[in-house]
Amino acid sequence: MARSKKKGLFFPEFFYRLACLTDRYIKLFNRAPFIPFIFTKFAFSVYNGKKFIQVPLTDYTLLHRLGEFSLTRSPHIAKKKKKQLKRKKQNKQNVSTKKK
């Protein structure tokens, strides 16, 4: 269910205070808040369940949620493809060393 338009965008007030006090990435565990227009110059580190992912804020990221830019799942690559990729890398290295 979507958030009511009457309530407005969700962004806790203490994030404003944190942003004003620090110059570095601001570490957040909450992925739900929207990114308001004020934060174009700042950058956040959002926790995805395993590590903090740095999210620099640009014009593209405004009015999106912070969680949209910190993926929680890694892409799945089948074992066959992994072997093929390794072979290609090895072949490229062998060819480059032979040319020298």
Secondary structure as GFF3:
##gff-version 3
##sequence-region A 1 100
A	DSSP	alpha_helix	13	21	.	.	.	ID=ss1
A	DSSP	beta_strand	26	28	.	.	.	ID=ss2
A	DSSP	three_ten_helix	37	41	.	.	.	ID=ss3
A	DSSP	beta_strand	43	47	.	.	.	ID=ss4
A	DSSP	beta_strand	52	56	.	.	.	ID=ss5
A	DSSP	three_ten_helix	66	69	.	.	.	ID=ss6
A	DSSP	alpha_helix	79	99	.	.	.	ID=ss7
###
